[in-house]
Structures are given as structure tokens and as C-alpha cells.
């Protein structure tokens, strides 16, 4: 017997979903990419002219997004390449506002909160959902990556605000965000928090969480860090990310299989 049209559409939508399933591996890679983007941005800004660094990061992001939009379904290495490029470029955007224009971190943090809220409102008004399980149209994917870029910029500004403006330092900022990220997890599993809200809550927090610990490892002792150097921390995190993404690509543990009934 032929399947109902709605079942066939559901099957197609699942197969063409452009983002990975949310697993333990997803959150580990997400935190690592946020940290890698933070220190990579700092490393590039100090090794070459900051304007050239921003331009190169912007070109890299546009190129990776073109590749991402050219495929019809989730591809592990391509998706995470985009996340890394968003992380680097998003960090640079937040840093430019502070270093280049002298805008306080509290102001840029509020700005990115408002920007993210506008993106979410526009997304929901247009698509009636913010679920990442429904990213199977170009329109929704555009909203998705705009939201991702805003979360990275917001997280960068918020993390630097707590570490420097609030004088917590990078390590204790990381500890604070580690505690904060437990809130949506506990609220979701124990108190039934809305799944979509819990996801985006946690997604936003991963940015300052990963960035704070990466900064702590990379910056000098005089700035409260371990002094390992942003270059070495970038390289180390990149190798780990490549290993995990390669594992995902081979095992497809982040792809939900749709079974024929």
C-alpha cells in the first residue's frame, strides 16, 4: 500500500534536514569550535593586519556558506566548517566593536541580544517554528545561520564582559558559564522546559563557555592565563575537532535514520 502523502513529505524533510541531530558529540564539538574560533581570531589579528584578518575571515565564511547552501542535506565536515568560520568571524565582529570603535562590552552584549531577538522573531513570524529539525528549506537555513552568527557574536561579547569588565578572569568566567549551561539541561530533563527554548539557551551559552576556557589557556600569565599561546591552542583544538568531525562523518552518529514502515 502506498504511504500517505504526509508520510512521504515527512520522510523527505528528514532526509534533507541540513543540521546534525543533537547528541553528546554535538555539544562537545560545539564547545570546541567556540574555543577554537576565539583563539584563532586573536592569533590572526596579532599575526597579520587586523583589517586583512577580518576580510579573510569574511571571505572564508561566505565561501563555506556557499558550499553549505549548495548541498541538499547535512554533510558533517561542511556543516562544522561553517560553524568554525562563523566562530572566527563572529569573534572578530565583536572584537572590532570593542577594540576598533571603543564600544563597551556591556553595550555590544545588549546590541547582540537585541539582534538575536529580532532574528528569532522574524524567523518565527515567517516559519512558525524555531526548531532545528525543520531546516530543510533555503529560507529557514538563512534564518538558522543568521541566528548562529548572532549567538557567536553575543557569546564573545558576553564572555569578554564577564572576564574583563566584571573582573572574573577567563577561568572563573568559564566556570560560571559551565554552571549556567546546566540550567537548560536540568530544566529540560527534570521540569519539561520547551525543547526549542532549552536548545537555543544552551547553544548561546556554549560560546562564552568554550571561549573563556580557550582564552584562559592561550593568554599570558599576566592576563590570568596559562600562557600556552593562542597559536598552539588553536592548533590543538583544530586537531581534536578534525578527529571528532571525521568520526561523525564515518559513523553518522549525528544523522537520524528514517526507517521505512
C-alpha positions, 0 to 999 in steps of 0.5 A: 500500500502506498504511504500517505502523502504526509508520510512521504513529505515527512520522510523527505524533510528528514532526509534533507534536514541540513543540521546534525541531530543533537547528541553528546558529540554535538555539544562537545564539538560545539564547545570546541569550535567556540574555543577554537574560533576565539583563539584563532581570531586573536592569533590572526589579528596579532599575526597579520593586519587586523583589517586583512584578518577580518576580510579573510575571515569574511571571505572564508565564511561566505565561501563555506556558506556557499558550499553549505547552501549548495548541498541538499542535506547535512554533510558533517565536515561542511556543516562544522566548517561553517560553524568554525568560520562563523566562530572566527568571524563572529569573534572578530565582529565583536572584537572590532566593536570593542577594540576598533570603535571603543564600544563597551562590552556591556553595550555590544552584549545588549546590541547582540541580544537585541539582534538575536531577538529580532532574528528569532522573531522574524524567523518565527513570524515567517516559519512558525517554528524555531526548531532545528529539525525543520531546516530543510528549506533555503529560507529557514537555513538563512534564518538558522545561520543568521541566528548562529552568527548572532549567538557567536557574536553575543557569546564573545561579547558576553564572555569578554564582559564577564572576564574583563569588565566584571573582573572574573578572569577567563577561568572563573568566567568559564566556570560560571558559564559551565554552571549556567549551561546546566540550567537548560539541561536540568530544566529540560530533563527534570521540569519539561522546559520547551525543547526549542527554548532549552536548545537555543539557551544552551547553544548561546551559552556554549560560546562564552563557555568554550571561549573563556576556557580557550582564552584562559589557556592561550593568554599570558600569565599576566592576563590570568592565563596559562600562557600556552599561546593562542597559536598552539591552542588553536592548533590543538583544538583544530586537531581534536575537532578534525578527529571528532568531525571525521568520526561523525562523518564515518559513523553518522552518529549525528544523522537520524535514520528514517526507517521505512514502515 
